């Protein structure tokens, strides 16, 4: 259902607002992630155009849950804060503007079984594939990486590894860092990841080894976030769930960095095709 009208603040802390339309008042409820995105623009008197889903009782109000926002505008300042159609145009521009792309995936150490307290995970596998603007593969990379800590049985079991084989083939972190730095410097690619964790883990590893941040000033595309926003999903889908939805076939996740990077690129291609053709497959 679509609602269009002026915002009346009811309870900011509980993320409940009222919208005064021409004929009646609707109470609406924002989920936390959507509220975080738009909270600075949800001022009393602003115009809002939004889609909502079936109402539920929240606090003492019968609230429609906000599905997504079409437009948000300030009447007093005559300023358009957000427009869904402009947002999609920006997304199309982003997807068309990237030339070389480096699709990256990492595997990490895990805490031992029954571990209590905080645990600092380390990168133990790096996989990536470099593509040109036409989708042709330029090169790929897949290496196990020695961590400062010894890997435990939970990690080897999860990655289907034998510890002896791992240490026989694993390279040093410094070698992996130099390899990644070389390909970034040579090809200047946009870096595609699925979710925030891999980039955060890389940046944490630079600090751990006291090395310069080679991702600084690089274009980084968090595919999970783009997909969630474009389709107005409440939560992030898992990578392999998306692959199954796009390609109508299931894949078994191997927990291997290179194979996961391949799946990420397949999902990127399907998502890009949807955006450029104004479709919403999901």
SERO-4910 file (N, C-alpha, C, O; in steps of 0.05 Angstrom, whole numbers):
BEGIN
 pado doro    nc1    nc2    nc3   cac1   cac2   cac3    cc1    cc2    cc3    oc1    oc2    oc3
  Unk    A     17    -24      0      0      0      0     18     25      0     39     26     13
  Unk    A      9     45    -14     24     70    -16     12     92      1    -13     95      1
  Unk    A     28    106     16     19    128     33     35    153     25     59    153     22
  Unk    A     21    176     22     34    201     16     22    223     33     -2    227     34
  Unk    A     40    237     48     30    259     64     52    272     80     76    268     75
  Unk    A     43    288    101     62    302    118     68    287    143     51    274    155
  Unk    A     94    287    151    103    273    175     94    288    200     97    312    202
  Unk    A     83    273    219     77    283    246     92    264    265     88    240    265
  Unk    A    110    276    281    126    259    299    108    249    322     93    264    334
  Unk    A    111    223    328     96    211    350    115    201    371    114    209    394
  Unk    A    133    182    363    152    171    382    178    163    368    180    141    357
  Unk    A    197    182    368    222    177    353    238    153    365    248    137    350
  Unk    A    238    151    391    253    130    404    243    102    396    258     83    393
  Unk    A    217    100    393    205     74    385    201     72    355    190     52    345
  Unk    A    210     92    340    211     92    311    182     92    299    177     80    279
  Unk    A    164    105    314    136    107    305    130    136    297    134    154    313
  Unk    A    119    139    273    112    166    263     83    165    253     71    144    248
  Unk    A     72    189    251     45    192    238     48    206    212     65    224    209
  Unk    A     33    199    192     32    213    166      4    223    162    -15    207    160
  Unk    A      2    249    159    -24    262    154    -28    263    124    -16    279    110
  Unk    A    -47    246    113    -54    248     85    -78    266     82    -86    280    101
  Unk    A    -89    268     58   -111    286     53   -136    278     69   -151    296     77
  Unk    A   -139    252     74   -164    243     86   -161    232    114   -181    231    129
  Unk    A   -137    223    122   -135    211    148   -105    210    157    -87    218    143
  Unk    A   -101    201    182    -74    198    193    -68    168    193    -83    151    202
  Unk    A    -44    161    183    -33    134    185     -9    134    204      7    152    204
  Unk    A     -8    113    221     16    110    237     34     90    224     26     69    214
  Unk    A     60     97    223     79     80    209    102     73    228    108     87    247
  Unk    A    115     50    222    137     40    239    161     34    221    159     21    201
  Unk    A    185     45    230    209     40    215    226     18    228    230     19    253
  Unk    A    235     -1    212    255    -20    223    281     -5    227    286     16    215
  Unk    A    298    -16    244    321     -2    254    340      7    231    349     29    230
  Unk    A    345    -12    211    364     -5    189    353     18    172    368     35    164
  Unk    A    327     17    166    315     38    150    315     65    165    319     86    153
  Unk    A    309     63    190    309     87    207    337    100    208    339    125    207
  Unk    A    357     83    209    385     93    210    391    109    185    405    129    186
  Unk    A    381    100    162    386    113    136    372    140    134    384    159    124
  Unk    A    348    142    144    332    166    138    326    183    163    312    203    160
  Unk    A    336    176    186    328    190    211    332    220    210    317    235    222
  Unk    A    353    229    197    359    258    196    339    274    180    338    299    181
  Unk    A    322    260    164    304    274    146    274    270    154    256    280    141
  Unk    A    270    256    176    243    250    185    233    272    204    226    267    227
  Unk    A    234    297    194    226    320    211    196    325    207    185    320    186
  Unk    A    185    337    227    156    343    226    151    363    204    166    383    201
  Unk    A    131    358    188    124    376    166    135    368    139    125    377    118
  Unk    A    156    350    139    166    341    113    147    323     99    131    309    112
  Unk    A    148    323     73    130    306     57    144    279     53    168    277     48
  Unk    A    128    257     55    139    230     51    121    215     34     96    216     36
  Unk    A    132    200     15    118    182     -3    130    154      1    153    150     -5
  Unk    A    114    135     11    126    109     18    107     86     14     83     89     12
  Unk    A    119     63     12    104     38     10    105     24     38    125     24     51
  Unk    A     82     13     46     80      0     72     68    -28     69     55    -34     49
  Unk    A     72    -44     89     60    -71     90     40    -72    113     36    -52    127
  Unk    A     27    -95    116      4    -98    134     10    -87    162     32    -91    173
  Unk    A     -9    -73    174     -5    -61    201     -5    -81    224    -18   -102    222
  Unk    A      9    -74    245     10    -90    270      8    -71    293     14    -47    291
  Unk    A      0    -82    316     -1    -66    340     27    -62    351     41    -81    356
  Unk    A     35    -37    354     61    -30    366     56     -8    387     45     13    381
  Unk    A     65    -14    411     59      4    433     29      7    434     14    -13    435
  Unk    A     18     31    433    -11     35    434    -22     42    406    -45     50    403
  Unk    A     -5     40    386    -13     48    359    -15     24    340     -2      3    344
  Unk    A    -33     26    321    -37      6    300    -20     16    276    -29     34    262
  Unk    A      4      5    272     24     16    254     28     -1    229     28    -25    230
  Unk    A     30     13    206     39      1    182     69      1    181     82     21    187
  Unk    A     81    -22    175    111    -23    174    120    -12    147    110    -20    126
  Unk    A    140      5    148    151     17    123    167     -4    108    185    -17    118
  Unk    A    159     -7     82    173    -26     65    196    -11     51    219    -20     52
  Unk    A    190     11     37    211     28     26    200     56     21    176     60     21
  Unk    A    218     75     16    211    103     12    214    110    -17    235    104    -29
  Unk    A    194    123    -29    195    132    -56    208    160    -57    226    165    -73
  Unk    A    198    178    -40    208    205    -39    207    217    -11    189    209      5
  Unk    A    225    235     -6    225    249     20    234    277     14    256    282      3
  Unk    A    217    297     22    222    324     14    216    344     37    197    340     52
  Unk    A    232    365     38    227    387     58    210    408     44    218    419     23
  Unk    A    187    414     56    170    435     45    182    463     51    182    480     34
  Unk    A    191    466     76    201    492     84    226    501     69    230    524     63
  Unk    A    243    481     62    268    487     48    266    482     18    284    488      2
  Unk    A    242    471     10    239    463    -19    262    446    -28    273    451    -50
  Unk    A    269    426    -13    292    409    -19    284    380    -20    270    369     -2
  Unk    A    292    366    -42    286    338    -44    309    322    -32    332    323    -41
  Unk    A    303    308    -10    324    293      4    330    266     -9    353    257    -11
  Unk    A    309    253    -19    312    227    -30    291    221    -51    268    229    -47
  Unk    A    299    208    -73    280    199    -93    289    172   -103    311    169   -113
  Unk    A    271    152   -102    278    125   -110    288    124   -139    307    110   -145
  Unk    A    274    139   -157    282    138   -185    310    149   -189    325    139   -206
  Unk    A    317    171   -175    344    182   -177    364    162   -165    386    160   -176
  Unk    A    357    149   -144    375    129   -132    382    107   -151    405     98   -152
  Unk    A    362     98   -166    367     76   -186    384     87   -209    401     72   -219
  Unk    A    380    112   -217    397    123   -238    426    124   -229    445    119   -244
  Unk    A    431    132   -203    458    132   -192    470    105   -191    494    101   -197
  Unk    A    453     85   -185    463     57   -184    471     48   -212    491     34   -215
  Unk    A    455     54   -232    461     47   -260    488     60   -268    504     47   -281
  Unk    A    491     85   -261    516     99   -268    540     85   -255    560     80   -267
  Unk    A    537     77   -229    558     63   -215    566     37   -229    589     32   -234
  Unk    A    546     21   -235    551     -5   -247    562     -3   -275    578    -20   -283
  Unk    A    555     18   -290    565     22   -317    593     34   -317    608     32   -336
  Unk    A    599     48   -295    625     63   -295    649     46   -287    671     53   -293
  Unk    A    644     23   -274    667      7   -266    678     -8   -290    663    -19   -307
  Unk    A    704     -8   -292    717    -22   -315    728    -49   -305    714    -68   -304
  Unk    A    754    -49   -297    765    -74   -285    753    -78   -258    750    -59   -242
  Unk    A    745   -103   -251    735   -109   -224    751   -132   -213    758   -151   -227
  Unk    A    757   -130   -187    770   -151   -173    750   -162   -152    743   -148   -133
  Unk    A    741   -187   -156    722   -199   -138    737   -215   -117    751   -233   -123
  Unk    A    733   -207    -92    751   -216    -70    735   -232    -49    712   -225    -42
  Unk    A    747   -254    -40    735   -268    -17    758   -278      1    780   -285     -8
  Unk    A    752   -279     27    772   -288     47    760   -310     65    736   -311     69
  Unk    A    777   -327     75    770   -346     96    787   -339    120    810   -330    118
  Unk    A    774   -343    144    787   -333    169    790   -356    189    776   -377    187
  Unk    A    808   -352    208    809   -370    231    784   -368    248    771   -347    248
  Unk    A    778   -389    262    754   -389    279    763   -395    308    783   -408    312
  Unk    A    747   -387    327    754   -393    355    751   -423    360    734   -436    347
  Unk    A    766   -435    378    763   -463    384    735   -469    395    721   -451    404
  Unk    A    727   -494    394    701   -502    405    700   -494    435    720   -497    449
  Unk    A    677   -485    443    672   -478    472    690   -455    481    695   -452    505
  Unk    A    699   -438    462    716   -416    469    700   -394    482    678   -387    473
  Unk    A    710   -382    503    697   -360    517    713   -334    514    738   -336    513
  Unk    A    700   -312    511    714   -286    509    717   -277    481    707   -289    462
  Unk    A    732   -255    477    736   -244    450    757   -260    435    775   -271    447
  Unk    A    755   -260    409    773   -275    392    780   -258    368    763   -248    354
  Unk    A    806   -255    363    815   -240    340    822   -259    317    842   -272    316
  Unk    A    803   -260    297    807   -277    274    828   -266    255    833   -242    254
  Unk    A    841   -284    240    861   -276    221    855   -289    194    842   -310    192
  Unk    A    865   -276    173    861   -286    145    878   -311    141    902   -311    147
  Unk    A    866   -333    132    882   -357    125    878   -366     96    890   -385     88
  Unk    A    861   -352     81    859   -358     53    849   -333     39    830   -320     48
  Unk    A    861   -327     16    853   -304      0    848   -315    -29    866   -327    -41
  Unk    A    825   -308    -39    819   -315    -67    807   -291    -81    790   -277    -70
  Unk    A    816   -286   -106    803   -265   -121    806   -271   -151    823   -286   -160
  Unk    A    788   -258   -166    788   -260   -195    787   -232   -206    770   -216   -197
  Unk    A    803   -226   -226    804   -200   -238    791   -202   -266    799   -218   -282
  Unk    A    771   -185   -271    757   -185   -296    760   -157   -309    762   -137   -296
  Unk    A    760   -157   -336    760   -131   -350    731   -121   -353    712   -134   -344
  Unk    A    727    -99   -367    701    -86   -369    681   -104   -385    657   -101   -381
  Unk    A    691   -122   -401    674   -140   -417    669   -166   -403    656   -184   -415
  Unk    A    678   -170   -379    674   -195   -364    694   -216   -370    689   -239   -363
  Unk    A    715   -210   -384    736   -229   -390    755   -232   -366    763   -211   -355
  Unk    A    762   -256   -359    780   -260   -336    808   -253   -344    819   -262   -364
  Unk    A    821   -236   -328    848   -228   -332    867   -247   -317    887   -256   -328
  Unk    A    861   -251   -292    876   -270   -276    860   -277   -251    841   -263   -243
  Unk    A    868   -299   -238    856   -306   -213    878   -314   -193    901   -319   -200
  Unk    A    870   -315   -168    890   -319   -146    876   -335   -124    853   -330   -117
  Unk    A    891   -355   -113    880   -371    -91    903   -382    -75    917   -400    -84
  Unk    A    906   -372    -50    928   -382    -33    919   -383     -4    904   -366      6
  Unk    A    929   -404      9    927   -405     38    949   -388     50    970   -385     38
  Unk    A    943   -376     73    961   -356     85    966   -364    114    948   -369    130
  Unk    A    991   -365    121    999   -371    149    990   -348    167    995   -325    162
  Unk    A    977   -355    189    968   -335    209    989   -335    231   1007   -352    233
  Unk    A    987   -315    248   1005   -313    271    999   -335    292   1017   -345    305
  Unk    A    973   -341    294    965   -363    312    964   -389    297    962   -390    272
  Unk    A    966   -411    311    963   -437    299    933   -443    294    917   -438    311
  Unk    A    927   -453    270    899   -459    265    889   -483    281    905   -502    285
  Unk    A    864   -482    289    854   -504    306    836   -523    290    831   -518    267
  Unk    A    827   -543    304    811   -564    290    784   -554    280    774   -564    260
  Unk    A    772   -535    294    747   -524    285    750   -510    258    733   -513    240
  Unk    A    772   -495    255    777   -481    230    783   -501    207    772   -498    185
  Unk    A    800   -521    212    807   -540    191    782   -557    183    779   -564    160
  Unk    A    765   -563    203    741   -579    197    722   -562    180    710   -572    161
  Unk    A    718   -537    187    700   -519    172    709   -516    143    693   -515    125
  Unk    A    735   -513    139    746   -509    112    753   -535     98    764   -534     76
  Unk    A    748   -557    111    754   -584    100    783   -586     93    791   -593     70
  Unk    A    800   -579    113    829   -579    109    843   -599    127    833   -605    149
  Unk    A    866   -608    118    884   -623    136    906   -603    144    918   -589    127
  Unk    A    912   -602    170    931   -582    180    958   -585    167    971   -566    160
  Unk    A    966   -610    163    993   -615    150    993   -604    122   1013   -592    114
  Unk    A    972   -608    107    971   -598     79    970   -568     79    982   -555     61
  Unk    A    956   -556     98    955   -527     99    983   -515    103    990   -497     88
  Unk    A    998   -525    122   1024   -513    128   1044   -519    106   1064   -505    103
  Unk    A   1039   -540     90   1057   -547     68   1054   -527     45   1073   -522     31
  Unk    A   1030   -516     41   1024   -499     18   1020   -470     25   1022   -453      7
  Unk    A   1016   -463     50   1009   -435     57   1033   -417     53   1056   -424     58
  Unk    A   1027   -393     43   1048   -372     40   1047   -353     63   1028   -354     80
  Unk    A   1066   -335     65   1067   -315     86   1046   -293     80   1039   -289     57
  Unk    A   1037   -280    101   1019   -258     98   1032   -236     81   1019   -223     64
  Unk    A   1058   -231     85   1072   -210     70   1072   -215     40   1069   -197     24
  Unk    A   1075   -241     33   1074   -248      4   1046   -243     -7   1043   -231    -29
  Unk    A   1025   -251      7    997   -246     -2    992   -216     -4    978   -207    -23
  Unk    A   1001   -201     15    998   -172     15   1011   -160    -10    998   -143    -24
  Unk    A   1035   -168    -16   1049   -157    -39   1036   -164    -66   1034   -149    -84
  Unk    A   1025   -189    -67   1011   -198    -91    986   -181    -95    980   -173   -118
  Unk    A    971   -176    -74    947   -160    -76    954   -131    -83    940   -119   -100
  Unk    A    974   -121    -71    982    -93    -76    990    -90   -106    984    -70   -118
  Unk    A   1004   -110   -117   1013   -109   -144    990   -108   -164    989    -92   -182
  Unk    A    970   -126   -159    947   -127   -178    930   -102   -176    919    -93   -196
  Unk    A    927    -90   -152    912    -66   -149    926    -42   -163    914    -26   -176
  Unk    A    953    -41   -159    968    -19   -171    969    -21   -202    967     -1   -216
  Unk    A    971    -46   -212    973    -50   -241    946    -45   -256    946    -32   -277
  Unk    A    924    -54   -244    899    -53   -259    879    -33   -248    858    -28   -261
  Unk    A    884    -22   -224    866     -2   -212    837    -11   -213    820      3   -223
  Unk    A    830    -35   -203    803    -45   -205    785    -34   -183    794    -26   -162
  Unk    A    758    -35   -189    739    -33   -167    739    -60   -153    742    -81   -166
  Unk    A    736    -59   -127    738    -84   -111    710    -92   -102    696    -76    -88
  Unk    A    701   -116   -110    674   -125   -103    676   -146    -81    691   -166    -83
  Unk    A    661   -142    -60    659   -162    -38    630   -166    -32    613   -150    -39
  Unk    A    624   -189    -19    597   -194    -10    596   -190     20    604   -207     35
  Unk    A    586   -167     29    585   -161     58    609   -144     66    627   -140     50
  Unk    A    608   -135     91    629   -117    101    653   -132    113    674   -120    115
  Unk    A    649   -157    120    669   -170    137    697   -173    123    717   -169    137
  Unk    A    698   -179     98    724   -183     85    740   -157     84    765   -158     89
  Unk    A    728   -135     78    743   -110     78    752   -102    106    774    -93    110
  Unk    A    734   -106    125    742   -100    153    765   -118    162    783   -109    176
  Unk    A    764   -143    154    785   -162    161    812   -155    148    833   -157    160
  Unk    A    810   -146    123    835   -137    109    847   -113    123    871   -112    128
  Unk    A    831    -93    129    841    -69    142    852    -76    170    872    -64    178
  Unk    A    840    -95    184    850   -103    210    877   -117    207    895   -114    223
  Unk    A    880   -132    185    906   -146    180    928   -126    174    951   -131    181
  Unk    A    922   -104    160    942    -84    155    953    -73    181    977    -68    184
  Unk    A    935    -68    200    943    -58    226    959    -79    242    979    -72    255
  Unk    A    951   -104    240    964   -125    254    993   -128    245   1011   -132    261
  Unk    A    998   -125    219   1025   -129    208   1039   -102    203   1061   -101    192
  Unk    A   1025    -80    211   1037    -53    209   1046    -47    181   1068    -39    175
  Unk    A   1026    -50    162   1031    -45    134   1012    -23    124    990    -20    136
  Unk    A   1019     -9    103   1002     12     92    975      1     82    974    -22     73
  Unk    A    954     17     84    928      9     75    926     12     45    924     34     35
  Unk    A    927    -11     31    927    -10      1    899     -7    -10    895     -5    -34
  Unk    A    879     -7      8    851     -3     -1    842     26      0    821     34     -9
  Unk    A    859     43     12    852     71     15    848     84    -12    864     80    -30
  Unk    A    827     99    -15    819    113    -39    811     94    -62    809    103    -85
  Unk    A    807     69    -56    798     50    -76    767     49    -76    755     52    -55
  Unk    A    755     44   -100    726     41   -101    720     12    -92    728     -7   -104
  Unk    A    705     10    -70    697    -16    -59    667    -18    -61    652     -1    -52
  Unk    A    658    -40    -73    629    -45    -77    621    -67    -58    629    -90    -62
  Unk    A    604    -61    -39    592    -81    -22    567    -91    -35    545    -79    -33
  Unk    A    569   -114    -49    547   -124    -65    522   -130    -48    500   -126    -56
  Unk    A    527   -141    -24    505   -148     -6    488   -124      0    463   -125      0
  Unk    A    501   -101      6    486    -77     13    471    -66    -11    448    -57     -8
  Unk    A    483    -66    -35    470    -56    -59    445    -72    -65    424    -61    -71
  Unk    A    447    -99    -62    425   -116    -68    402   -112    -48    379   -111    -55
  Unk    A    409   -110    -23    389   -106     -2    373    -81     -7    349    -80     -4
  Unk    A    387    -59    -14    374    -33    -18    358    -33    -44    335    -22    -44
  Unk    A    368    -45    -65    354    -44    -91    327    -59    -89    307    -50    -99
  Unk    A    327    -83    -77    303    -99    -75    286    -93    -50    265   -105    -46
  Unk    A    296    -74    -34    282    -67     -9    279    -91      9    257    -95     22
  Unk    A    299   -108     11    298   -130     30    302   -120     58    317   -101     63
  Unk    A    288   -132     77    291   -124    105    318   -133    115    331   -118    130
  Unk    A    327   -157    108    353   -167    117    370   -175     93    360   -178     71
  Unk    A    396   -179     98    414   -188     77    409   -218     71    407   -234     90
  Unk    A    407   -225     46    407   -253     38    435   -264     39    454   -249     35
  Unk    A    438   -290     43    463   -303     40    471   -304     11    454   -305     -7
  Unk    A    497   -305      5    507   -305    -22    495   -329    -38    486   -325    -61
  Unk    A    496   -353    -27    487   -376    -41    457   -378    -44    446   -390    -63
  Unk    A    442   -365    -26    413   -362    -28    407   -345    -53    389   -351    -68
  Unk    A    422   -323    -56    418   -306    -79    424   -320   -105    409   -317   -125
  Unk    A    446   -335   -105    453   -350   -129    430   -368   -137    423   -370   -161
  Unk    A    419   -383   -118    397   -401   -123    373   -387   -134    359   -397   -152
  Unk    A    367   -363   -124    344   -347   -133    348   -336   -161    329   -337   -177
  Unk    A    372   -327   -167    377   -316   -193    378   -338   -215    367   -335   -236
  Unk    A    392   -360   -208    398   -380   -229    381   -405   -227    384   -424   -242
  Unk    A    362   -405   -208    343   -428   -204    358   -455   -201    348   -475   -211
  Unk    A    380   -454   -187    395   -479   -182    410   -475   -156    419   -453   -150
  Unk    A    413   -497   -141    428   -495   -116    457   -503   -120    464   -519   -136
  Unk    A    474   -490   -104    503   -496   -103    510   -504    -74    499   -492    -55
  Unk    A    528   -522    -71    538   -529    -45    562   -511    -39    581   -510    -55
  Unk    A    561   -496    -17    583   -478    -10    607   -494      0    605   -510     18
  Unk    A    630   -490    -13    654   -505     -6    671   -491     15    689   -504     26
  Unk    A    664   -466     22    681   -451     40    709   -449     30    729   -454     45
  Unk    A    711   -443      4    737   -439     -9    736   -411    -21    717   -403    -34
  Unk    A    757   -395    -16    757   -367    -23    753   -362    -53    737   -345    -61
  Unk    A    767   -378    -70    765   -373    -99    737   -381   -109    725   -367   -125
  Unk    A    726   -404   -101    700   -412   -110    678   -393   -101    659   -388   -115
  Unk    A    681   -382    -76    662   -363    -67    664   -337    -82    644   -324    -87
  Unk    A    688   -329    -91    692   -305   -107    678   -309   -135    666   -291   -145
  Unk    A    679   -333   -145    666   -339   -171    636   -336   -168    622   -325   -186
  Unk    A    625   -346   -146    596   -344   -142    588   -314   -138    567   -306   -148
  Unk    A    605   -299   -124    600   -271   -120    598   -257   -147    581   -240   -151
  Unk    A    616   -263   -166    615   -250   -192    590   -258   -208    578   -242   -221
  Unk    A    582   -283   -206    557   -292   -219    533   -276   -208    515   -268   -223
  Unk    A    532   -272   -182    510   -257   -170    512   -228   -179    491   -215   -184
  Unk    A    536   -217   -180    540   -189   -189    529   -186   -218    515   -166   -224
  Unk    A    535   -205   -236    525   -203   -263    495   -203   -265    483   -187   -279
  Unk    A    482   -221   -249    453   -223   -249    441   -198   -238    421   -188   -249
  Unk    A    452   -187   -217    442   -163   -205    445   -139   -224    426   -123   -227
  Unk    A    468   -137   -237    473   -115   -256    452   -116   -278    442    -95   -287
  Unk    A    447   -140   -288    427   -143   -310    400   -133   -301    385   -120   -316
  Unk    A    392   -140   -276    366   -130   -266    365   -100   -265    345    -88   -274
  Unk    A    386    -88   -254    386    -59   -251    385    -45   -278    369    -26   -281
  Unk    A    401    -54   -297    402    -41   -323    377    -44   -339    371    -28   -356
  Unk    A    361    -65   -333    336    -70   -347    312    -63   -331    289    -70   -338
  Unk    A    316    -49   -308    294    -40   -291    277    -63   -282    253    -61   -281
  Unk    A    290    -86   -276    275   -109   -267    281   -114   -237    300   -104   -226
  Unk    A    263   -129   -225    267   -136   -196    261   -166   -193    240   -174   -182
  Unk    A    280   -182   -203    276   -211   -202    270   -221   -175    254   -240   -172
  Unk    A    282   -209   -154    279   -219   -127    257   -205   -113    251   -211    -89
***
